[in-house]
Amino acid sequence: MELTFHHLVPKSQHKRSWCRQRFDRDQRNRGIDVCRDCHSAFHRFVSEAELARSYHTVELLLAHPEIRTFVTWVSTQSGRHRTAPPRRR
């Protein structure tokens, strides 16, 4: 399965003053390669501002209950087709 790059601090937050004060340039540009399904789930379950403030490491992302549940589930799938993360209610 093809991987996509996920910025741990979303690029949409890089120019905000609180982001520049909290993270240096290298920290703002760090990221991970993840499958498209997991990448979509990160952005579906958490806003970009919240990703930057509270979920800017792999450990913090996996501590989020919905993300952890989804990543665990998608890892059991065959990977041959895209899976859609369940919508919030």
C-alpha positions, 0 to 999 in steps of 0.5 A: 500500500502506498504511504502518505506523509503526515506532518505531526504539526499540520502545515496550516498551523505553521504561521500561527504565532503560538505554533512558532513560539512552541515549535522550532522549524525542525519540529514543525516539519517533522512527520511520519509516513502512514497509509492513506486510511490512517492519515484520513482518520487523523484528520477526521477525528481531530482538528488541525489546531488540536493535532498541533497542540495536543497530538504532535507526536506518534505516542500522543496520536496513538493515545487518542482513543478513536485513533488508537481503535481505528489504527488497530482495526485497519492494521487487521485489514488486507490493505487492498482497498481503502477503508473509510473511518467511521463518522463521528456522531 
